[in-house]
Amino acid sequence: MSWMVWVVFFALYLSVLALDLVVLHRESKEMSVRQALGWTVVWILVALSFSGLVYGVYEHHWFGWRASPDAPSGSEAMIQYITGYLLEWSLSVDNIFVIAVIFTYMKIPALYQYRVLFWGIAAAIVLRGAMIAAGSALIHSFDWMFYVFGGILLFSAARMLKSDEEQFDPGKSVLVRIARRVYPVTDQLDGERFFTIVNGARAATPLFVTLLLVDFADVVFAVDSIPAIFAVTQEPFIVFTSNAFAILGLRSLYFAIAGLMVMFKYIKFSLVFILAFVGVKMMLHHHVEIPHAISLGVIIGFLAIGILASLWVSRREASGNVDLRND
C-alpha cells in the first residue's frame, strides 16, 4: 500500500473532523433528535461516498498504489468497505446504550455530552488503530486465529443476548478508582472543562472521568467489532477506514438513538444475529467462502428487521395507551 493513499485518507478524515468541531459545532450544545438524525444521515453519506475512493485505489491504482497479487478488484474492495462500515456502524449501536448509562450516572448535562463524545472518538480512533494493527498481524501470522476470532464473536453474541446495559454500574469501574488515586478529581463540573482549579490545585472534573469511561467502553466493544471486520476483509486500508468512518458518525448517532431509545428495543436482537453470522462465517473461512455481497445483504436485512419490528411494536403500544386513556 502506497504511503500516499494513507496521506490522502488522513487529510480527508481530519478535514471532516475539523469541519465538525470548528465550523459546524464550535460551541457545545444539546442536539435535538431531529438534528441528530439529520447529521447521522450526512455522516452516513460521507462514509458511503468514500467507497468511490476505495474503488479508484484498487481498480485504477490512484495515488501510486501497487496492488498485491491477492488484492481485491475495485468493485470487490468497494463492497468489502461498505460491508465493513455497516457492520462496524451497527455494532456501535450497542455501545451507545452503555454510553447513555455512563452519562446518566455521571450526571453530565446534554449540553456537554457532545464535547465528551468528540474527544472520546478521537481517542478511540487511535486505540482502534493499534488493535487493528495487532489483529492484522495475528491473522497473517497464524491461520488458526480465524477460529479464535470466530469463537470470540459467538461468545459475544451469547453475552449480548443475556446482558442488560441498565445493570452496568460505572461507579464500580476499576478505571474510576484508579483515576481518583492517580490524580485529584473534583465532584463539581466547571462548564465544558476537563480540568479545573480547586483550592489552588489542578483537578480533573467529572467530565474528564466520563471521557475515560467512554473510551474504556469503546475498547471493550472493540474486542467484538475488530474481529468481526476481519471476517469481511484482511485489507488493512479497508479495515481501518471502515472503522474510522463508523466511529465518525457516533456522536450524532448517539443523540439520535438516545432520544429514541424506547423505540429501538429490538435492535439488540439484530446485533446478536449479525455477530453470530459473522462468527460462523469466520470459523468457516477455510472451508466455505461466503460472497461479500451476501454478507452485506444479511447485515442490512437483520438491521432492517430489528428497526421495523421495533417501530411496529412501539406504534402498537402507543395506540394501545391511547385506547386505554380514551376508555
C-alpha positions in Angstrom: 0.0 0.0 0.0 1.5 3.3 -1.1 2.0 5.8 1.8 0.3 8.5 -0.4 -3.0 6.7 -0.1 -2.8 6.9 3.7 -1.9 10.6 3.5 -4.9 11.3 1.3 -7.2 9.4 3.7 -6.0 11.2 6.8 -6.1 14.5 5.1 -9.7 13.9 4.2 -10.7 12.4 7.5 -9.0 15.1 9.7 -10.6 17.8 7.5 -14.0 16.4 8.2 -13.3 16.2 11.9 -12.1 19.8 11.9 -15.2 20.9 10.0 -17.3 19.1 12.5 -15.6 20.7 15.6 -14.5 24.2 14.4 -17.2 25.1 11.9 -20.4 23.2 12.4 -20.3 22.6 16.2 -17.8 25.0 17.6 -19.9 25.6 20.7 -21.1 22.7 22.9 -24.9 22.4 22.6 -27.7 20.0 23.0 -28.9 18.4 19.8 -32.5 17.6 19.2 -33.4 14.2 17.9 -34.3 15.7 14.5 -30.9 17.5 14.2 -29.1 14.3 15.3 -31.0 12.2 12.7 -30.1 14.8 10.0 -26.4 14.7 10.9 -26.4 10.9 11.1 -27.7 10.8 7.5 -24.9 13.3 6.5 -22.1 11.2 8.0 -23.5 8.0 6.5 -23.5 9.7 3.1 -19.9 10.9 3.7 -18.8 7.4 4.6 -20.5 5.8 1.7 -19.0 8.4 -0.7 -15.6 7.4 0.4 -16.2 4.0 -1.2 -15.7 5.7 -4.5 -12.1 6.5 -3.5 -11.7 2.9 -2.4 -12.8 1.7 -5.8 -10.4 4.1 -7.6 -7.5 3.0 -5.4 -8.0 -0.8 -6.0 -9.2 -0.6 -9.6 -7.2 2.2 -11.2 -4.3 2.4 -8.7 -4.9 6.0 -7.7 -2.1 7.8 -5.8 0.5 5.3 -7.0 -0.9 2.3 -5.1 0.7 -1.0 -6.0 -1.6 -4.0 -5.9 -0.6 -7.2 -4.2 -1.3 -10.4 -6.0 -4.3 -11.3 -3.8 -5.7 -7.7 -3.6 -9.4 -7.5 -4.5 -10.7 -5.7 -7.6 -12.2 -2.2 -7.3 -15.8 -3.4 -7.1 -15.0 -6.1 -4.6 -13.0 -3.7 -2.5 -15.9 -1.3 -2.5 -18.3 -4.0 -1.4 -15.9 -5.0 1.4 -15.6 -1.4 2.6 -19.4 -0.8 2.6 -20.0 -4.2 4.3 -17.3 -3.5 6.9 -18.6 0.0 7.5 -22.2 -1.1 8.0 -21.0 -3.9 10.3 -19.0 -1.6 12.5 -21.7 1.1 12.4 -24.4 -1.4 13.5 -22.2 -2.8 16.3 -21.6 0.7 17.6 -25.4 0.9 18.4 -25.0 -1.4 21.5 -22.1 0.8 22.6 -24.5 3.8 22.6 -26.7 2.3 25.2 -23.8 1.9 27.6 -22.6 5.5 26.9 -26.1 6.7 27.8 -25.8 4.9 31.2 -22.4 6.5 31.8 -23.7 10.0 31.1 -26.7 9.4 33.4 -24.6 8.0 36.3 -22.0 10.8 36.0 -24.9 13.4 35.7 -23.4 15.1 32.6 -25.8 17.6 31.1 -26.7 17.1 27.4 -25.0 20.4 26.8 -21.6 19.0 27.5 -22.1 15.4 26.2 -21.2 16.5 22.6 -17.7 17.5 23.8 -17.0 14.3 25.6 -18.1 12.3 22.6 -15.9 14.2 20.2 -12.7 13.7 22.2 -13.8 10.1 23.0 -14.0 9.4 19.3 -10.6 11.0 18.7 -9.0 8.7 21.3 -11.0 5.7 20.0 -9.5 6.1 16.5 -6.0 5.8 17.9 -6.8 2.9 20.2 -8.7 1.0 17.5 -5.8 1.6 15.0 -3.5 -0.1 17.4 -5.9 -3.0 17.9 -6.4 -3.4 14.2 -2.6 -3.5 13.6 -2.3 -6.2 16.3 -5.3 -8.2 14.9 -3.9 -8.0 11.3 -0.5 -9.2 12.4 -2.1 -12.2 14.2 -4.4 -13.1 11.2 -1.5 -13.0 8.8 0.9 -14.9 11.1 -1.5 -17.6 12.4 -4.3 -19.1 10.2 -6.0 -20.6 13.3 -6.7 -17.1 14.6 -9.8 -17.1 12.4 -11.2 -19.8 14.7 -10.3 -17.8 17.8 -11.9 -14.6 16.5 -14.9 -16.5 15.3 -15.3 -18.0 18.8 -15.0 -14.6 20.3 -17.8 -13.3 18.2 -20.1 -16.2 19.0 -19.4 -15.8 22.7 -20.0 -12.0 22.4 -23.4 -12.8 20.7 -24.4 -15.0 23.5 -23.2 -12.5 26.1 -25.1 -9.7 24.4 -28.3 -11.8 24.4 -28.1 -12.1 28.2 -26.7 -8.7 29.1 -28.6 -5.7 30.3 -27.0 -2.3 29.9 -29.1 -1.0 32.8 -27.2 -3.2 35.1 -23.9 -1.6 34.1 -22.6 0.4 37.1 -19.8 2.9 36.2 -19.2 3.6 39.9 -17.8 0.1 40.3 -15.3 0.6 37.4 -11.7 0.0 38.3 -10.8 2.8 35.9 -12.7 5.3 38.0 -11.0 4.2 41.2 -7.5 4.3 39.6 -8.2 7.8 38.2 -9.2 9.1 41.7 -6.0 7.7 43.2 -3.6 8.9 40.4 -5.0 12.4 40.0 -7.2 14.7 42.1 -10.8 14.6 41.0 -13.5 17.1 41.9 -17.2 16.3 42.1 -18.2 19.6 40.6 -18.4 20.4 36.9 -16.7 23.5 35.5 -18.6 24.1 32.3 -17.1 22.1 29.5 -13.6 22.0 31.0 -11.9 18.6 31.6 -9.6 20.2 34.3 -10.2 23.0 36.8 -8.6 24.7 39.8 -9.8 23.7 43.3 -8.2 25.4 46.3 -5.2 26.5 44.2 -4.6 22.9 42.9 -5.4 21.5 39.5 -8.0 18.7 39.5 -9.9 16.7 36.9 -13.6 17.3 36.6 -16.4 14.7 36.3 -16.3 15.4 32.5 -12.8 14.0 32.3 -13.7 10.9 34.3 -16.7 10.4 31.9 -14.3 10.7 28.9 -12.2 7.9 30.4 -15.2 5.7 30.9 -16.5 6.3 27.3 -13.1 5.4 25.9 -12.9 2.3 28.1 -16.4 1.3 26.9 -15.2 1.7 23.3 -12.2 -0.5 23.8 -14.4 -3.2 25.4 -16.7 -3.2 22.5 -13.8 -3.1 20.0 -12.9 -6.6 21.3 -16.1 -7.7 19.5 -16.1 -5.4 16.5 -12.4 -5.7 15.5 -12.5 -9.5 15.0 -15.8 -9.0 13.1 -14.3 -6.8 10.4 -11.6 -9.4 9.7 -14.3 -11.8 8.7 -15.1 -9.3 5.9 -11.7 -8.4 4.7 -8.0 -8.6 5.7 -7.0 -5.5 3.7 -5.5 -3.1 6.3 -6.7 0.0 4.4 -10.3 -1.2 4.2 -10.3 -2.4 7.8 -9.1 0.9 9.2 -11.1 3.3 7.1 -14.4 1.4 7.6 -13.8 1.5 11.3 -12.8 5.2 11.3 -15.9 6.3 9.3 -18.2 4.2 11.5 -16.7 6.0 14.6 -17.0 9.4 12.9 -20.8 9.4 13.0 -21.1 8.0 16.5 -21.8 11.4 18.1 -24.8 12.2 16.0 -25.9 8.6 16.2 -25.8 8.7 20.0 -28.1 11.7 20.2 -30.5 10.2 17.6 -30.8 6.8 19.3 -30.6 8.1 22.9 -33.7 10.2 22.1 -35.5 7.3 20.5 -34.1 4.5 22.7 -37.5 3.2 23.7 -38.5 2.8 20.0 -35.5 0.6 19.1 -35.9 -2.2 21.7 -35.3 -5.0 19.2 -32.1 -3.6 17.7 -30.1 -5.7 20.2 -31.5 -9.0 18.7 -30.4 -7.8 15.2 -26.9 -7.3 16.6 -26.9 -10.7 18.2 -27.8 -12.4 14.8 -25.2 -10.2 13.0 -22.4 -11.2 15.4 -23.4 -14.8 15.2 -23.5 -14.8 11.4 -20.1 -13.1 11.2 -18.6 -15.5 13.8 -19.8 -18.6 11.8 -18.5 -17.0 8.6 -15.1 -16.5 10.2 -14.9 -20.1 11.5 -15.9 -21.4 8.1 -13.3 -19.2 6.4 -11.1 -22.2 5.3 -14.0 -24.4 4.2 -16.8 -22.3 2.8 -16.4 -18.9 1.1 -19.5 -16.7 1.6 -19.6 -13.9 -1.0 -19.2 -10.4 0.4 -22.4 -9.3 -1.4 -24.4 -12.0 0.6 -22.8 -10.8 3.8 -23.8 -7.2 3.0 -27.3 -8.4 2.3 -27.5 -10.3 5.6 -26.3 -7.4 7.7 -28.7 -5.0 6.0 -31.5 -7.5 6.3 -31.0 -8.1 10.1 -30.8 -4.4 10.7 -34.0 -3.7 8.8 -35.9 -6.4 10.6 -34.8 -5.1 14.0 -35.7 -1.5 13.1 -39.1 -2.4 11.6 -40.0 -4.7 14.4 -39.1 -2.0 17.0 -41.2 0.6 15.2 -44.1 -1.7 14.7 -44.3 -2.7 18.4 -43.8 0.9 19.6 -46.6 2.1 17.4 -48.9 -0.7 18.7 -48.0 0.1 22.3 -48.6 3.8 21.7 -52.0 3.1 20.1 -52.9 0.8 23.0 -52.1 3.5 25.5 -54.3 6.0 23.6 -57.2 3.5 23.7 -56.8 3.0 27.4 -56.9 6.8 28.0 -60.0 7.1 25.9 -61.7 4.3 27.9 
